[in-house]
Amino acid sequence: MTDLPAYLQPFVLDVAQGAEHRVDRVGELDFYRPAGTARTGAILLVHGGPGPAHLEVSPRDWPVYQGYATAIAQRGQVAVLANHSLIHGLDQLATAADDVEAAVGVLRADPQVDPERVVLWFFSGAGLLAGEWLDSRPDWLHAVALTYPLLATPPGVDELVSAAEVIGKHKDLPVLLTRVGREREELARPVAEFVSAGGAALDIIDVPKGQHGFDMLDHSEESRAAVTKALDWAIAHLGEDPTAPSQLPIPSATIPAPQPTKTPTTATAPAARTAAPRSSVGVAEQPAVPASQQRASETTITTQATITTPSPSATPAPAPTPSSAPTPVPAETAASRVVAREHAAFEAHDLEAFLALYSPTALLQFADGPVMRGRRSLREHYRPQFEAGECKRELIQRMLVGDWVVEQTIIGQTPTVALYQVQDGLITEVRFIS
């Protein structure tokens, strides 16, 4: 064991003899799926970084992350491992944030996953990516967990959203911190500031004798108890007892086939999720955990790219029809319904519902040339407008061409023509041509 590099040391829990599960590799993501056909919540495990020089094994193949994912699948929920760019260096922080957002999009579109029940779990250096999620808090995000996290960028590295500045902003979002007693000073100090800022919004698992990476380096009862408690906490906040997974059947397709209608319907922004109440035990605030999940232990929980874009003047051509007779344009299509939902979220000043209708890698091109890519860029661009309550749009006319929606609108006082491309239920491109 000692001849192996730290990241190849075995996981502290023995998961070899657990319940059956299967692993599917989808691009840069590995899905660990429980046996059976139940539709479940999901936990995205976000590995740390930067990695050691000359790294030959990608993080999703490290025993520690495979161990966590296996344990989650054995408890009846889907776990997902995704490689991201932070492993290559802190200068890749913004790219890594885009990688994680893209992974979330793929995870939520998976047929076995309930897209409204997701937990994000950040390890080590990935703690730098957690702040944006603590800040934005989409409705589908049930909880955030951090294990021995890095929470402050070194000098010279551009910071994203600081977790310490936004912890507790959304009081109904449960957050778990697993901290170790033998943490390195440069990591321990920002963690202490995070705990101080978190107050009652934060649940903590202390591992007094643990070091950074205890879940693969310290094979002790203390380590096993801490990991078990963290797993139980994450499963509980998906709203499931892992011994009795949901029997909701897996849908036959991620996006339902459009149903013909005679008149368009008015879409409304998604309603906010109501968080389950959190119970109190003594002075420690903890999630309600079914008795079947409780385990005795000595560990305590306390509260405290260059982008190539089409010409803005290019209008997509309609697909050819098998006969020369004109084809009537339907009053509504799957694409137009997505765009209508985007408009409803815009007018409701619901930024996160608005962004959720865009692909994680969506392109937005303005008539004067600027191009934005990805939800993070869209969030930064639109946030001031949403916060100022300046989201007004009047639809003048609409044309539907395949997966494109062409609209003439008035935004504020400005006449605008916009083209929206919709694929797999998400907006992938928007061109403002006037």
C-alpha positions in Angstrom: 0.0 0.0 0.0 2.8 2.4 0.9 4.5 1.9 -2.5 1.5 3.4 -4.3 1.1 7.2 -4.8 -1.5 8.7 -2.4 -4.2 9.0 -5.0 -4.1 5.3 -5.7 -4.4 4.2 -2.1 -7.6 2.2 -1.5 -10.8 3.7 -0.2 -11.3 3.4 3.6 -14.6 1.5 3.2 -14.8 -2.0 2.0 -17.4 -1.8 -0.8 -16.4 -5.0 -2.6 -19.1 -7.1 -1.0 -22.0 -4.6 -1.2 -25.1 -4.6 -3.3 -24.9 -5.1 -7.0 -24.5 -2.0 -9.3 -23.3 -1.2 -12.7 -21.0 1.4 -14.2 -21.7 3.2 -17.5 -19.0 5.4 -19.1 -20.6 8.4 -21.0 -17.9 10.6 -22.4 -16.0 12.2 -19.5 -18.6 10.9 -17.0 -19.0 7.6 -15.2 -22.5 6.7 -14.0 -22.7 4.3 -11.0 -26.2 3.0 -11.1 -28.0 0.9 -8.5 -29.5 -2.4 -9.5 -33.1 -2.3 -10.7 -35.1 0.2 -12.7 -36.1 2.8 -10.1 -35.6 6.4 -11.0 -33.5 8.0 -8.3 -31.8 11.1 -7.1 -28.1 11.6 -8.0 -24.9 12.8 -6.4 -22.2 14.4 -8.5 -18.7 13.8 -7.0 -16.4 16.6 -8.0 -12.8 15.6 -7.6 -10.0 17.9 -6.3 -7.0 19.4 -8.0 -4.5 20.3 -9.2 -3.1 16.8 -9.6 0.5 15.7 -9.2 3.0 16.1 -12.1 3.0 13.3 -14.6 -0.4 12.0 -13.6 -1.2 8.9 -15.5 -4.6 7.9 -14.0 -7.5 10.2 -14.3 -9.4 11.1 -11.1 -12.5 9.1 -12.1 -10.3 6.0 -11.9 -8.9 6.7 -8.5 -10.0 4.2 -5.9 -11.2 6.8 -3.4 -13.8 8.4 -5.8 -14.8 5.0 -7.2 -15.3 3.9 -3.6 -17.6 6.8 -2.8 -19.6 6.3 -6.1 -19.9 2.6 -5.4 -21.1 3.2 -1.9 -23.8 5.6 -3.2 -25.0 3.2 -5.8 -25.2 0.4 -3.2 -27.4 2.7 -1.1 -29.8 3.0 -4.0 -28.9 6.3 -5.7 -27.1 7.2 -8.9 -23.5 8.6 -8.4 -21.6 10.3 -11.1 -17.8 10.9 -11.5 -16.6 13.5 -14.0 -13.1 14.5 -15.0 -12.6 18.3 -15.0 -9.9 20.7 -15.9 -8.8 21.7 -12.4 -6.6 18.6 -12.3 -4.3 20.3 -14.8 -3.7 23.5 -12.6 -5.4 26.4 -10.8 -5.1 28.4 -14.0 -7.9 26.1 -15.3 -10.3 27.2 -12.6 -12.9 28.9 -14.9 -12.7 26.1 -17.4 -13.3 23.5 -14.6 -16.3 25.5 -13.5 -17.7 25.1 -17.0 -16.8 21.4 -17.0 -18.8 20.9 -13.8 -21.8 22.8 -15.1 -21.8 20.7 -18.2 -21.6 17.5 -16.2 -24.6 18.6 -14.2 -26.6 19.1 -17.4 -25.7 15.6 -18.6 -26.5 14.1 -15.2 -29.9 15.8 -15.0 -30.8 14.7 -18.5 -30.1 11.0 -17.7 -33.3 8.9 -17.8 -32.6 7.1 -14.5 -32.1 10.4 -12.7 -34.8 12.5 -11.1 -33.6 16.0 -12.3 -35.1 17.7 -9.4 -33.1 15.8 -6.7 -29.3 16.4 -7.0 -26.5 16.7 -4.5 -23.1 18.2 -5.3 -20.1 16.9 -3.4 -16.8 18.8 -3.7 -13.4 17.4 -2.6 -10.2 19.2 -1.8 -9.3 21.8 -4.5 -12.8 21.5 -6.0 -14.0 23.5 -3.0 -13.1 26.6 -5.1 -15.9 25.6 -7.4 -18.6 25.3 -4.7 -19.2 29.0 -4.1 -21.1 29.6 -7.4 -23.5 26.8 -6.5 -24.0 28.1 -2.9 -24.7 31.5 -4.4 -27.0 30.6 -7.3 -28.8 27.7 -5.5 -31.0 26.2 -8.3 -34.2 24.6 -7.2 -33.1 21.1 -8.0 -30.0 21.4 -5.8 -30.9 19.6 -2.5 -27.6 19.9 -0.7 -23.9 20.7 -1.0 -21.1 18.6 0.7 -17.5 19.6 1.0 -14.7 17.2 2.1 -11.4 18.7 3.3 -12.0 21.6 0.9 -9.7 24.3 -0.5 -11.7 27.5 0.0 -9.2 30.3 -0.8 -7.3 30.8 -4.1 -3.5 31.3 -3.8 -2.1 34.7 -4.8 -2.2 35.4 -8.5 -5.1 33.1 -9.1 -8.4 34.7 -10.2 -11.1 33.7 -7.7 -14.6 32.7 -8.6 -17.4 33.2 -6.0 -16.0 32.8 -2.5 -17.8 30.1 -0.5 -17.3 32.0 2.8 -19.0 35.1 1.4 -22.2 33.2 0.3 -22.6 30.4 2.8 -26.0 30.9 4.5 -27.3 33.1 1.7 -30.0 30.4 1.0 -31.0 29.2 4.4 -33.0 26.2 3.1 -29.9 24.8 1.4 -28.2 22.2 3.6 -24.4 22.3 3.6 -22.0 19.7 5.0 -18.3 20.2 5.8 -16.0 17.3 6.6 -12.9 18.8 8.2 -9.7 17.1 9.4 -7.7 17.9 12.6 -4.4 17.6 10.9 -5.1 19.9 7.9 -2.4 22.0 6.3 -2.3 25.6 7.6 -3.0 27.2 4.3 -6.2 25.2 4.0 -7.2 25.2 7.7 -7.4 29.0 8.0 -10.0 29.6 5.2 -12.0 26.6 6.4 -12.1 28.3 9.9 -13.4 31.5 8.2 -16.0 29.4 6.3 -17.2 27.8 9.6 -17.4 31.2 11.3 -19.5 32.6 8.5 -21.7 29.5 8.1 -23.1 29.4 11.6 -26.3 27.4 11.9 -26.4 27.0 8.1 -23.6 24.5 8.3 -23.4 20.8 9.4 -19.9 19.6 10.3 -18.2 16.2 10.6 -15.0 16.5 12.5 -12.2 13.9 12.0 -9.8 15.0 14.8 -6.9 12.6 13.8 -7.5 12.8 10.1 -5.2 14.3 7.5 -6.0 15.8 4.1 -7.1 12.8 2.1 -8.0 10.8 5.2 -10.5 8.7 3.2 -7.6 7.0 1.4 -4.7 7.6 3.7 -6.0 6.9 7.2 -7.5 3.5 7.4 -9.0 3.8 10.9 -12.4 3.4 12.6 -12.5 7.2 12.9 -12.1 7.6 9.1 -14.6 4.9 8.3 -17.2 6.4 10.7 -16.7 9.9 9.1 -17.1 8.7 5.6 -20.2 6.6 6.5 -21.8 9.6 8.2 -21.2 11.8 5.2 -22.7 9.3 2.9 -25.8 8.9 5.1 -26.1 12.7 5.2 -25.9 13.1 1.4 -28.4 10.2 0.8 -30.8 11.6 3.4 -30.8 15.0 1.7 -31.9 13.5 -1.6 -35.1 12.7 0.3 -34.6 8.9 0.1 -34.1 6.0 2.4 -31.4 4.1 0.6 -32.9 0.8 1.8 -36.2 1.6 0.0 -35.4 3.4 -3.3 -38.2 5.1 -5.2 -40.3 3.0 -7.5 -40.9 5.8 -10.0 -40.3 4.1 -13.4 -37.6 5.3 -15.7 -39.2 7.4 -18.6 -38.8 6.0 -22.1 -37.2 9.3 -23.2 -35.6 12.2 -21.4 -37.7 14.8 -23.3 -41.4 13.8 -23.9 -42.6 13.8 -27.5 -44.5 17.0 -28.3 -48.3 16.8 -28.3 -50.1 18.7 -31.0 -52.3 21.6 -29.7 -54.5 24.1 -31.4 -53.5 27.1 -29.4 -50.3 28.0 -27.5 -50.4 27.6 -23.8 -48.9 30.1 -21.4 -45.8 28.7 -19.6 -44.9 29.7 -16.1 -41.6 29.7 -14.4 -40.8 26.5 -12.4 -42.0 26.8 -8.8 -39.4 26.9 -6.1 -38.7 23.6 -4.3 -39.9 23.4 -0.7 -37.1 22.1 1.5 -37.8 19.3 3.9 -37.6 20.5 7.5 -34.4 19.7 9.3 -34.7 18.3 12.8 -32.7 19.3 15.9 -30.9 16.8 18.1 -29.6 18.5 21.3 -27.7 21.6 20.2 -26.7 20.0 16.9 -28.8 20.7 13.8 -28.9 17.6 11.6 -31.0 16.3 8.7 -33.7 13.8 9.5 -32.1 10.4 8.9 -34.2 7.2 8.9 -33.4 4.8 11.7 -32.2 2.2 9.1 -29.4 4.6 8.2 -28.1 5.4 11.7 -24.7 4.0 12.5 -22.8 4.2 15.8 -19.4 5.8 15.7 -17.1 8.0 17.7 -17.0 10.8 15.1 -19.3 13.7 16.0 -21.4 16.0 13.8 -21.7 19.5 15.1 -23.5 22.5 13.7 -21.9 25.5 13.2 -11.5 28.8 -26.6 -11.8 30.5 -29.8 -15.4 30.3 -30.7 -16.5 29.9 -34.3 -20.1 31.2 -34.8 -22.3 31.5 -37.8 -22.8 34.8 -39.4 -25.4 36.8 -37.6 -27.2 37.4 -40.8 -27.5 33.7 -41.6 -31.1 32.5 -41.2 -31.6 28.7 -41.0 -33.3 27.2 -44.0 -36.4 25.1 -43.5 -36.1 21.4 -44.1 -37.3 20.2 -47.5 -40.8 18.5 -47.5 -41.6 15.4 -49.4 -44.2 17.1 -51.6 -44.5 20.5 -53.2 -47.6 21.4 -51.2 -46.9 23.9 -48.4 -46.6 22.4 -44.9 -48.7 24.3 -42.3 -46.6 25.7 -39.4 -47.9 24.2 -36.1 -49.1 26.6 -33.5 -46.6 25.1 -31.1 -43.6 22.8 -31.1 -41.3 21.3 -28.5 -38.8 24.1 -29.3 -41.3 26.9 -29.0 -42.5 25.5 -25.6 -38.9 25.7 -24.3 -38.5 29.3 -25.6 -41.9 30.2 -24.0 -40.7 28.8 -20.7 -37.5 30.9 -21.0 -39.6 34.0 -21.7 -41.8 33.3 -18.6 -38.7 32.9 -16.4 -37.3 36.2 -17.9 -40.5 38.1 -17.1 -40.7 36.5 -13.6 -37.2 37.8 -12.9 -36.2 34.2 -12.0 -32.6 34.1 -13.1 -31.9 30.5 -12.2 -35.1 29.2 -13.9 -34.1 31.2 -16.9 -30.5 29.8 -17.0 -31.8 26.2 -16.4 -33.4 26.3 -19.9 -30.0 26.9 -21.6 -27.4 24.2 -22.5 -24.3 24.4 -20.2 -22.3 25.3 -23.4 -24.9 27.5 -25.0 -23.8 30.3 -27.4 -25.2 33.8 -27.3 -24.3 36.2 -30.1 -25.4 39.8 -30.3 -25.9 41.9 -33.4 -22.9 44.0 -32.7 -20.6 41.0 -32.5 -19.9 40.0 -28.9 -20.3 36.3 -28.1 -20.9 34.6 -24.8 -20.6 30.9 -24.1 -21.9 28.9 -21.2 -24.3 29.5 -18.3 -21.7 31.2 -16.2 -21.2 33.9 -18.8 -24.9 34.3 -19.2 -25.4 34.6 -15.4 -22.8 37.3 -15.2 -24.4 39.2 -18.2 -28.0 38.9 -17.1 -27.7 39.2 -13.3 -27.8 43.0 -13.2 -30.8 43.2 -15.5 -32.7 40.6 -13.4 -31.8 42.3 -10.1 -32.9 45.7 -11.5 -36.3 44.3 -12.5 -35.8 45.3 -16.2 -37.0 42.1 -17.8 -39.8 43.1 -20.1 -40.4 41.5 -23.5 -43.3 41.9 -25.9 -43.8 39.3 -28.6 -44.8 40.7 -32.0 -44.6 37.5 -34.2 -43.0 34.1 -34.2 -41.9 31.7 -36.9 -41.1 28.0 -36.3 -38.5 26.2 -38.5 -37.5 22.7 -37.2 -35.6 23.2 -34.0 -35.3 26.9 -34.5 -37.7 29.6 -33.2 -37.5 33.0 -34.9 -39.1 35.9 -33.0 -39.7 39.6 -33.5 -40.0 41.2 -30.1 -39.7 44.5 -28.3 -37.3 44.2 -25.3 -37.7 47.3 -23.2 -38.2 49.9 -25.9 -35.9 48.2 -28.5 -37.3 46.2 -31.5 -35.4 42.9 -31.7 -35.2 39.9 -34.0 -33.8 36.8 -32.3 -33.2 33.2 -33.4 -33.3 30.4 -30.8 -32.0 26.9 -31.5 -33.4 24.2 -29.2 -32.0 20.7 -28.9 -32.9 18.0 -26.4 -35.1 20.4 -24.5 -32.4 23.1 -23.9 -31.6 26.3 -25.8 -28.2 25.7 -27.4 -27.8 29.0 -29.4 -29.3 32.4 -29.6 -28.5 35.0 -32.3 -29.8 38.6 -32.0 -29.7 39.9 -35.5 -31.2 43.3 -34.9 
